[in-house]
Amino acid sequence: MSNGLDNLRQHPLLHLAGVLIALACLLPIVWLLWIGLGPGADEVAAVLRRPSTLQVVWRSLWLAAVVGGFAVAVSLPLAWLVHATDLPGRAVWRTLLVLPLAIPSYVTGFVVVGLFDASGPATRVLTQLGLAGFDPWSSGGALLALSFLYPLALLPAQAALQRVGPAQWEAARSLGATPSRAFLTVVLPQLRAALAGGFIVVALYVLSDFGAVSLLRVETLSYGVYQRYRVPTGRMDAVGYALLLAALAVALVLLWQLMRGRIHAGSARDAVARPWPVVPLGRWRWPALAFCLVLTAWSLVLPVAVVVFWLVRGLRQGQALDGVVAETAATLVYSGVAALLAVALALVPALLARHGSPRLTRAVRMGAHAGYALPGIVVALALVFFATRWAGALYQTAAMLLFAYLLRFLPLAMQAVTDGVEGTSPRLVEAARCAGCSPQIAWLRVLAPAVLPALLAGFAVVFLSTIKELPATLLLRPLGVETLATRIWSLTSDAWFARAALPVLVMLVLAVGLMLLHPAIRRRDP
């Protein structure tokens, strides 16, 4: 206890900054609880009792369960193939198979609609074959659009397989077990926690998704919040849906933390795992390669092909393809500023972990994760209510939009920056202090150069996430400001697929290019 008090006396501004960050990040959930359980409690309770609400909840949970199950079913064999077999080009597949993480859900929604719309290429082929068309404006269309999320389950499966190591698998093989039997009986039980964690992460993303379900007109809780928010008499209905969505999201986050604890507890007992030996696939080598090719074609090649199809079609028909210079510039500026601010603020909890009170550090970290745990539409709605009632001058301003970005993505920067700070020796700062430097100068001269790679990684992660963010941008952007995300959403919602093709292509180039240039993004545990 005395150590915490000493730290507080030595770094009062650092502790104060940590408290302010935690309180700011708690604003959305506190505000929604105050509205939903206080002045509007009766209206919210009436919304929750409606049979239509239960139907929306069921549809949301069904989508989350199906997409999560698909992601786990695909990720388990993929993790094994790219990690421990003689799959041709497995090092390349490790990169290609996680690149779909860069594609926002509203872009995959555009791909599904662009494929199966009445004039889409897939519908044309089905018509020529005499087959019935597929309705993209349905739960089936949402399943296709959200199937791109499988890398969220693949990354923890790969990490767990690396931690497990081959020792027990080799022991089972030495006792006469076939490779497949050794995997099923020895390795798979040790991957269950990671697979369950991957399922929960995917389910949480699906539950929070707004882009795909809004474009495909599938009423889930997230899209229901937006629909009711747009009706002046339905604002309290939106609050009820938002509280319900927040409760489900927080429950999934708590389950995820439990799974992560089990994963780390299980791996802590093992020594440093040896690299896996190359397991020959034999006759399954080429079917396995075909499996990877088909999945990559669906999740990477097809989106580009659909975008190019509509772009060329629009050019041939003489449609006006609006330039995207202004939207791209706005996207880069807002994302860049948000990423810089996030990295700067992330230094506070990172330095608190080194120089501050342990209790306060834990409290700041938990508070900062509140906005990240909530779906983007919930954070945006809370800030809309707060700004219109108490801070009208900030409503639909750049400051409010940047604040929303920070609430959503500060924990991403915190993870990268904290890892960088913890990897430096505290003796370097102590030596600078002994040389007469103040704490601030010592941090700048000694700590900043050492953690620069971590700062760049945190910047890149937040930058990529902000580029893709749709609901907060849609509800809080200043009047007259269009980003690539809002432009794609509005054009696709109005079925202007040819005009939407160019901003979609720019978005794909930015997002996928950033992941390729910054390997730290695709290696980061979700």
C-alpha positions in Angstrom: 0.0 0.0 0.0 2.8 2.4 0.9 4.4 1.7 -2.5 1.2 2.8 -4.3 1.1 6.0 -2.2 4.7 6.7 -3.0 4.1 6.3 -6.7 1.1 8.6 -6.4 3.1 11.3 -4.7 5.9 11.0 -7.3 3.6 11.0 -10.4 0.4 12.8 -9.5 -0.3 14.1 -13.0 0.2 10.6 -14.5 -2.4 9.2 -12.0 -4.8 12.0 -12.7 -4.6 11.5 -16.4 -5.3 7.8 -15.9 -8.4 8.5 -13.9 -9.7 11.0 -16.5 -9.1 8.5 -19.3 -11.0 5.8 -17.4 -13.9 8.1 -16.6 -14.2 9.3 -20.2 -14.2 5.7 -21.5 -17.0 4.8 -19.1 -19.2 7.6 -20.3 -21.3 5.7 -22.9 -22.3 2.8 -20.7 -23.0 5.0 -17.7 -25.1 7.4 -19.8 -27.1 4.6 -21.3 -27.7 3.0 -17.9 -28.8 6.4 -16.5 -31.3 6.9 -19.3 -32.5 3.4 -19.6 -32.8 2.6 -15.9 -33.8 6.1 -14.8 -36.1 8.5 -16.7 -36.9 6.1 -19.4 -37.1 2.9 -17.4 -40.8 2.2 -18.1 -40.5 2.7 -21.8 -37.4 0.5 -22.0 -39.0 -2.2 -20.0 -42.0 -2.2 -22.4 -39.6 -2.5 -25.4 -37.9 -5.5 -23.8 -41.2 -7.3 -23.2 -42.4 -7.1 -26.9 -42.4 -10.4 -28.8 -40.8 -8.6 -31.8 -37.8 -7.8 -29.6 -37.4 -11.5 -28.7 -37.5 -12.3 -32.4 -34.7 -9.8 -33.1 -32.6 -11.2 -30.2 -33.1 -14.7 -31.5 -32.1 -13.7 -35.1 -29.0 -11.9 -33.8 -27.9 -14.9 -31.6 -28.6 -17.3 -34.5 -26.4 -15.4 -36.9 -23.7 -15.2 -34.3 -23.8 -18.9 -33.5 -23.8 -20.0 -37.1 -21.0 -17.7 -38.3 -19.0 -18.6 -35.2 -19.5 -22.3 -35.8 -18.4 -21.9 -39.4 -15.3 -20.0 -38.4 -14.2 -22.6 -35.9 -14.9 -25.4 -38.3 -12.8 -23.8 -41.0 -10.0 -22.5 -38.7 -9.2 -25.9 -37.1 -8.0 -27.6 -40.3 -6.4 -24.4 -41.6 -4.4 -23.9 -38.5 -3.1 -27.5 -38.7 -2.3 -27.3 -42.4 -0.3 -24.0 -42.3 1.5 -24.9 -39.1 2.6 -28.5 -39.1 2.2 -30.1 -42.6 3.9 -30.1 -45.9 1.2 -28.0 -47.5 2.7 -26.3 -50.6 3.5 -22.7 -49.9 2.3 -22.8 -46.3 4.3 -19.6 -45.4 2.3 -17.7 -48.0 -1.0 -19.2 -46.9 -0.3 -17.9 -43.4 -0.5 -14.4 -44.7 -3.2 -14.8 -47.3 -5.7 -16.6 -45.0 -5.8 -13.7 -42.5 -6.0 -10.9 -45.0 -9.8 -11.0 -45.0 -9.6 -9.3 -41.6 -8.8 -6.1 -43.5 -12.2 -6.2 -45.4 -15.0 -4.3 -43.6 -18.3 -6.0 -43.3 -20.1 -3.4 -45.4 -17.7 -4.2 -48.2 -18.5 -7.9 -47.9 -22.1 -6.9 -47.9 -21.5 -5.0 -51.1 -19.9 -8.1 -52.6 -22.9 -10.3 -51.7 -25.4 -7.8 -53.1 -23.2 -7.1 -56.1 -23.1 -10.8 -56.9 -26.7 -11.8 -56.4 -28.6 -8.6 -57.2 -31.0 -8.9 -60.1 -28.3 -7.7 -62.5 -25.4 -9.2 -60.7 -23.0 -11.7 -62.4 -24.0 -14.7 -60.2 -27.7 -14.1 -60.9 -26.9 -14.0 -64.6 -25.1 -17.3 -64.4 -27.9 -18.9 -62.4 -30.5 -17.6 -64.8 -28.7 -19.1 -67.8 -28.5 -22.4 -66.0 -32.2 -22.3 -65.4 -31.8 -22.2 -61.6 -33.6 -20.0 -59.1 -31.7 -16.9 -58.0 -30.5 -16.3 -54.5 -32.0 -13.5 -52.4 -29.1 -11.5 -50.9 -31.5 -9.3 -48.8 -31.9 -12.1 -46.3 -30.3 -13.9 -43.3 -28.6 -16.1 -45.9 -27.0 -13.1 -47.5 -25.8 -11.9 -44.1 -24.3 -15.4 -43.4 -22.3 -15.1 -46.7 -21.2 -11.6 -45.9 -20.1 -12.5 -42.4 -18.3 -15.7 -43.4 -15.3 -13.5 -44.1 -14.7 -13.3 -40.3 -13.1 -16.8 -40.0 -9.6 -15.3 -39.4 -10.8 -14.1 -36.0 -10.9 -17.8 -35.0 -7.9 -18.8 -37.1 -5.4 -16.5 -35.3 -6.0 -17.9 -31.7 -6.1 -21.4 -33.1 -2.7 -20.9 -34.7 -1.3 -19.3 -31.5 -2.6 -22.2 -29.3 -1.2 -24.8 -31.7 2.2 -23.1 -31.4 2.1 -23.1 -27.6 1.0 -26.8 -27.4 4.2 -28.1 -29.1 4.7 -31.5 -30.7 5.9 -33.5 -27.7 2.6 -35.3 -26.8 1.7 -35.8 -30.4 5.0 -37.4 -31.1 4.5 -39.7 -28.0 1.2 -40.8 -29.4 2.7 -41.5 -32.8 5.5 -43.6 -31.2 2.8 -45.7 -29.6 1.3 -46.5 -33.0 -1.4 -43.9 -33.4 -1.9 -42.5 -36.9 -1.3 -38.8 -37.5 -5.0 -38.0 -37.6 -5.8 -40.1 -34.5 -2.9 -38.6 -32.6 -4.2 -35.1 -33.5 -7.8 -35.9 -32.5 -7.0 -37.6 -29.2 -4.0 -35.6 -28.0 -3.8 -32.2 -29.7 -7.4 -31.3 -30.2 -8.3 -31.5 -26.4 -5.6 -28.9 -25.8 -7.0 -26.6 -28.4 -10.6 -26.5 -27.1 -10.2 -23.4 -25.0 -8.6 -21.5 -27.9 -11.4 -22.7 -30.3 -14.0 -21.7 -27.8 -12.4 -18.3 -27.5 -12.3 -17.9 -31.3 -16.0 -18.8 -31.4 -16.8 -16.2 -28.8 -14.7 -13.5 -30.6 -16.5 -14.2 -33.9 -19.9 -14.3 -32.2 -19.2 -11.0 -30.5 -18.2 -9.4 -33.8 -21.3 -10.7 -35.5 -23.5 -9.5 -32.7 -21.9 -6.0 -32.9 -21.9 -5.8 -36.7 -23.8 -3.0 -38.3 -22.3 -2.7 -41.9 -23.4 -6.0 -43.5 -26.8 -6.4 -41.8 -27.8 -2.8 -42.5 -26.9 -3.1 -46.2 -28.7 -6.4 -46.4 -31.7 -5.1 -44.4 -31.5 -8.0 -41.9 -33.0 -6.7 -38.6 -30.6 -7.6 -35.8 -30.1 -5.7 -32.6 -27.4 -3.4 -34.0 -29.5 -2.5 -37.1 -32.6 -2.2 -35.0 -30.8 0.4 -32.9 -30.2 2.5 -36.0 -33.7 2.0 -37.4 -35.4 3.2 -34.2 -33.0 6.0 -33.7 -34.0 7.5 -37.0 -37.7 7.6 -35.9 -38.2 10.6 -33.6 -40.8 8.7 -31.5 -38.6 5.6 -31.3 -35.6 7.0 -29.5 -36.3 5.2 -26.2 -36.8 2.0 -28.3 -33.3 2.5 -29.6 -32.1 2.9 -26.0 -33.8 -0.4 -25.0 -32.2 -2.2 -28.0 -28.8 -0.7 -27.2 -28.9 -1.8 -23.6 -29.9 -5.3 -24.6 -27.1 -5.4 -27.2 -24.6 -4.0 -24.7 -25.6 -6.6 -22.1 -25.1 -9.5 -24.6 -21.8 -8.0 -25.7 -20.4 -7.6 -22.2 -21.5 -11.2 -21.4 -19.5 -12.4 -24.4 -16.5 -10.3 -23.5 -16.5 -11.8 -20.0 -16.7 -15.3 -21.5 -13.8 -14.4 -23.8 -11.7 -13.3 -20.9 -12.4 -16.6 -19.1 -11.3 -18.5 -22.2 -8.1 -16.5 -22.5 -7.4 -17.2 -18.8 -7.8 -20.9 -19.4 -5.6 -20.8 -22.5 -2.8 -19.0 -20.7 -3.2 -21.2 -17.6 -2.9 -24.3 -19.8 0.2 -23.0 -21.7 1.9 -21.8 -18.5 2.5 -25.4 -17.4 4.4 -26.2 -20.6 8.0 -25.5 -21.3 9.0 -23.5 -24.4 7.4 -25.5 -27.2 9.6 -26.9 -29.9 8.7 -26.3 -33.6 6.4 -28.8 -35.0 7.9 -31.4 -37.4 6.6 -31.3 -41.0 3.8 -33.9 -41.1 3.4 -35.3 -44.6 -0.2 -35.1 -46.0 0.3 -37.8 -48.5 -2.7 -38.2 -50.8 -4.5 -35.4 -48.9 -1.8 -32.8 -50.0 -3.6 -31.6 -53.1 -7.1 -31.6 -51.6 -5.8 -29.5 -48.8 -4.2 -27.1 -51.3 -7.5 -26.9 -53.1 -9.3 -26.1 -49.8 -7.0 -23.2 -49.2 -7.3 -22.0 -52.8 -11.2 -22.1 -52.7 -11.3 -20.2 -49.4 -8.8 -17.6 -50.6 -10.7 -17.2 -53.9 -13.9 -16.6 -52.0 -12.6 -14.2 -49.4 -10.0 -12.3 -51.4 -10.2 -12.8 -55.1 -14.0 -12.6 -55.4 -14.4 -9.3 -53.6 -11.8 -7.7 -56.0 -13.5 -9.4 -59.0 -17.0 -8.1 -58.0 -15.7 -4.6 -57.5 -13.9 -4.6 -60.9 -17.0 -6.0 -62.6 -19.2 -3.1 -61.4 -16.5 -0.5 -62.0 -16.1 -1.7 -65.6 -19.8 -1.9 -66.1 -20.4 1.6 -64.9 -17.7 2.9 -67.2 -19.1 1.1 -70.2 -22.6 2.4 -69.5 -21.3 6.0 -69.1 -22.4 6.3 -65.4 -20.9 9.1 -63.5 -18.2 7.6 -61.2 -17.8 10.3 -58.6 -14.3 11.0 -57.6 -13.2 9.8 -54.1 -10.5 12.3 -53.4 -12.4 14.2 -50.8 -13.7 11.0 -49.1 -10.2 9.5 -49.1 -8.7 12.6 -47.7 -11.2 12.9 -44.9 -10.7 9.2 -44.1 -7.0 9.5 -43.9 -7.1 12.7 -41.8 -9.6 11.5 -39.3 -8.0 8.1 -39.0 -4.5 9.6 -38.7 -5.4 12.0 -36.0 -7.4 9.4 -34.1 -4.4 7.0 -34.3 -2.0 9.6 -33.1 -4.2 10.6 -30.1 -4.8 6.9 -29.2 -1.1 6.2 -29.1 -0.4 9.3 -27.0 -3.2 8.4 -24.6 -2.1 4.8 -24.5 1.2 5.9 -23.0 -0.6 6.9 -19.8 -1.8 3.4 -18.8 1.5 1.9 -20.1 3.5 4.2 -17.9 1.1 3.7 -15.0 1.9 -0.1 -15.2 5.6 0.8 -14.7 5.5 3.8 -12.3 2.0 3.9 -10.9 -0.3 2.3 -8.3 -1.1 -1.3 -9.3 -4.8 -0.9 -8.2 -5.2 2.3 -10.2 -3.5 0.7 -13.2 -6.0 -2.2 -13.2 -8.9 0.2 -12.8 -7.7 2.4 -15.7 -7.3 -0.6 -17.9 -10.7 -2.0 -17.1 -12.4 1.4 -17.7 -10.5 2.0 -20.9 -11.8 -1.3 -22.3 -15.5 -0.4 -21.7 -15.8 1.4 -25.0 -14.1 -1.4 -26.9 -16.4 -4.0 -25.4 -19.5 -2.1 -26.6 -20.7 -2.3 -30.2 -19.9 0.8 -32.2 -23.6 1.6 -32.7 -24.1 1.6 -28.9 -21.2 3.9 -28.3 -22.4 6.3 -31.1 -26.0 6.3 -29.7 -24.8 7.1 -26.2 -22.7 10.0 -27.5 -25.6 11.3 -29.6 -27.9 11.4 -26.5 -25.2 12.9 -24.4 -24.2 15.6 -26.9 -27.8 16.6 -27.8 -28.8 17.0 -24.1 -25.7 18.3 -22.4 -23.1 19.2 -25.0 -24.9 20.5 -28.0 -22.0 22.6 -29.2 -20.0 19.3 -29.7 -22.7 17.4 -31.6 -21.6 16.5 -35.1 -18.2 18.1 -34.7 -14.8 16.7 -35.5 -14.0 16.6 -31.7 -17.0 14.4 -30.9 -16.2 12.0 -33.8 -12.5 11.7 -32.7 -13.7 11.1 -29.1 -15.9 8.2 -30.4 -12.9 6.7 -32.2 -10.8 6.9 -29.1 -13.5 5.2 -27.0 -13.7 2.4 -29.6 -10.1 1.7 -30.3 -7.9 3.0 -27.4 -7.4 -0.5 -26.0 -5.8 -1.6 -29.4 -3.2 1.1 -28.9 -2.8 0.2 -25.2 -2.0 -3.4 -26.0 0.8 -2.5 -28.4 2.2 0.4 -26.4 2.1 -1.5 -23.0 3.9 -4.5 -24.6 6.6 -2.1 -25.8 7.0 -0.3 -22.5 7.1 -3.5 -20.5 9.9 -4.8 -22.8 12.2 -1.9 -21.8 14.5 -2.0 -18.8 13.5 0.5 -16.0 17.2 1.0 -15.3 17.5 3.1 -18.4 15.0 5.7 -17.0 16.6 5.5 -13.6 20.0 6.2 -15.1 18.6 9.2 -16.9 17.1 10.4 -13.7 20.4 10.1 -11.9 22.0 12.2 -14.7 19.6 15.0 -13.7 16.7 14.6 -16.1 13.2 15.1 -15.0 10.8 12.2 -15.2 9.2 13.6 -18.4 12.6 14.3 -20.1 13.8 10.8 -19.1 10.8 9.2 -20.7 11.2 11.2 -23.9 15.0 10.6 -24.2 15.2 7.0 -23.1 11.8 5.4 -23.4 10.5 6.9 -26.6 13.2 5.5 -28.9 13.0 2.1 -27.3 9.2 1.8 -27.7 9.0 3.4 -31.2 8.3 0.1 -32.9 5.4 -0.5 -30.5 4.1 3.0 -31.0 4.1 2.5 -34.8 2.3 -0.9 -34.4 -0.3 0.7 -32.2 -0.7 3.6 -34.7 -1.2 1.1 -37.5 -3.8 -1.0 -35.7 -5.9 2.0 -34.7 -5.5 3.6 -38.1 -6.8 0.5 -39.9 -9.7 0.1 -37.4 -10.7 3.7 -37.8 -10.7 3.5 -41.6 -13.2 0.7 -41.4 -15.5 2.1 -38.6 -19.0 2.8 -39.9 -21.7 3.4 -37.2 -19.9 6.0 -35.1 -18.9 7.8 -38.3 -22.4 7.6 -39.7 -24.1 9.1 -36.6 -21.4 11.6 -35.4 -19.6 12.9 -38.4 -19.8 16.7 -39.0 -22.3 17.9 -41.5 -20.9 17.7 -45.1 -18.2 15.3 -44.2 -18.1 12.0 -46.1 -15.6 9.2 -45.5 -15.0 6.2 -47.6 -17.1 4.1 -45.1 -20.1 6.4 -45.2 -19.8 6.8 -49.0 -19.8 3.1 -49.6 -22.7 2.5 -47.2 -24.9 5.2 -48.7 -24.3 4.3 -52.3 -24.8 0.6 -51.7 -27.9 1.2 -49.7 -29.4 3.0 -52.7 -28.2 0.2 -55.1 -25.7 2.4 -56.9 -23.2 -0.5 -57.2 -21.2 1.0 -60.1 -20.7 4.3 -58.3 -19.8 2.5 -55.1 -17.2 0.3 -56.8 -14.5 3.0 -56.9 -14.6 3.9 -53.1 -14.8 0.2 -52.3 -11.6 -0.4 -54.4 -9.8 2.4 -52.6 -10.9 1.0 -49.3 -9.6 -2.5 -50.2 -6.3 -1.1 -51.3 -5.8 0.9 -48.1 -6.9 -1.8 -45.7 -5.2 -4.8 -47.3 -2.1 -2.8 -48.2 -1.8 -1.7 -44.5 -2.0 -5.3 -43.3 0.7 -6.4 -45.8 3.0 -3.5 -44.9 2.5 -4.0 -41.1 2.8 -7.7 -40.2 2.2 -6.7 -36.5 -1.5 -6.1 -37.4 -2.2 -9.6 -38.7 -0.2 -11.2 -35.9 -2.1 -9.4 -33.1 -4.3 -11.7 -31.1 -7.9 -10.6 -31.5 
